[in-house]
Amino acid sequence: MKQLWHMIERYYPWLLLLLGVDCFCAVILWISDIQVFQTLIGLVVLTSILLFSAILFVLNKRENTHMELFRDFLSDPTICN
């Protein structure tokens, strides 16, 4: 869990950038049609947060795999490894 928190801290600028783009799109959507804005703004933000969470999950899994391979190499540094 601590590793996941460090990963979130490392990538939070990207989350802020993604939410900033969402805010810009929300303003454009609000200017164009207020009824559509009220309907879609929650979906837009939820989708962005789910996308960010999925990317974090994949990056966390990949980093764990790399760390396991590195630990295996350190435990047995032969030519084969």
Secondary structure, DSSP 8 states (H G I E B T S, - for coil): -HHHHHHHHHHHHHHHHHHHHHHHHHHHHHHH-HHHHHHHHHHHHHHHHHHHHHHHHHHHHHHHHHHHHHHHHHHS--S--
